[in-house]
Amino acid sequence: MAKTVNNSESYRAACLAGLGIAQLPTLALSREELAGSLVEVMPLFRPSPLPVNLLYPQRKHVPHRVRAFGDWLFEILQELC
């Protein structure tokens, strides 16, 4: 019987416990897990990246700190892809 979970931490824990395979985001894994505790089994079938949205209240002028955060986040995510 298939079981489901709704967050990557639960998927990760299930895989580490030997309960099956999961499609996990790289950000959900530690360096140790990336180094060998978990193994990629279907590298030819990686899904396309999902979009990330930054939501903030509608305003005529976006505060500098919000724009700076968005720019920083964009750079970080670009490096990961």
C-alpha positions as CSV (number, residue, x, y, z in Angstrom):
1,M,0.0,0.0,0.0
2,A,1.4,3.4,-1.0
3,K,1.8,6.1,1.6
4,T,2.2,9.8,1.0
5,V,3.7,12.7,2.8
6,N,3.6,16.4,2.2
7,N,7.1,17.7,2.8
8,S,10.6,16.9,1.7
9,E,11.8,16.2,5.3
10,S,9.4,13.3,5.5
11,Y,10.4,12.0,2.1
12,R,14.1,12.2,3.1
13,A,13.5,10.4,6.4
14,A,11.6,7.6,4.6
15,C,14.3,7.1,2.1
16,L,17.0,7.0,4.8
17,A,14.9,4.4,6.6
18,G,14.9,2.3,3.5
19,L,11.2,2.7,2.8
20,G,11.6,3.3,-0.9
21,I,12.5,6.0,-3.4
22,A,11.5,9.7,-3.6
23,Q,11.9,12.7,-5.8
24,L,13.7,15.1,-3.5
25,P,14.9,18.7,-4.1
26,T,18.6,19.0,-3.8
27,L,18.1,21.8,-1.2
28,A,16.5,19.2,1.1
29,L,19.6,17.1,1.3
30,S,22.7,17.5,3.5
31,R,26.2,17.3,2.2
32,E,26.6,13.8,3.8
33,E,23.5,12.6,2.0
34,L,24.7,14.0,-1.3
35,A,28.0,12.3,-0.7
36,G,26.5,8.8,-0.6
37,S,23.8,8.1,2.0
38,L,21.2,8.6,-0.8
39,V,21.8,7.6,-4.4
40,E,20.2,8.9,-7.5
41,V,18.5,6.0,-9.3
42,M,16.9,7.6,-12.4
43,P,19.2,10.5,-13.6
44,L,17.7,10.4,-17.1
45,F,14.3,11.2,-15.7
46,R,14.9,14.4,-13.7
47,P,11.9,16.7,-13.7
48,S,12.0,20.3,-14.9
49,P,12.7,22.8,-12.1
50,L,9.6,24.3,-10.4
51,P,9.1,28.1,-10.4
52,V,9.8,30.1,-7.3
53,N,7.7,33.2,-6.6
54,L,8.4,36.1,-4.2
55,L,5.1,37.6,-3.1
56,Y,4.8,41.0,-1.5
57,P,1.9,43.5,-1.1
58,Q,1.0,45.5,-4.2
59,R,2.6,48.9,-4.0
60,K,3.6,51.6,-6.5
61,H,7.2,51.4,-5.2
62,V,8.7,48.2,-4.0
63,P,10.9,48.8,-0.9
64,H,14.6,48.6,-1.6
65,R,15.1,45.8,0.9
66,V,12.4,43.6,-0.8
67,R,14.0,44.2,-4.2
68,A,17.5,43.5,-2.8
69,F,16.2,40.3,-1.2
70,G,14.6,39.2,-4.5
71,D,17.8,39.9,-6.5
72,W,19.8,38.0,-3.9
73,L,17.4,35.0,-4.0
74,F,17.5,35.0,-7.8
75,E,21.3,34.9,-7.8
76,I,21.3,32.0,-5.3
77,L,18.8,30.0,-7.2
78,Q,20.5,30.6,-10.6
79,E,23.7,29.1,-9.1
80,L,21.9,26.0,-8.0
81,C,20.3,25.3,-11.5
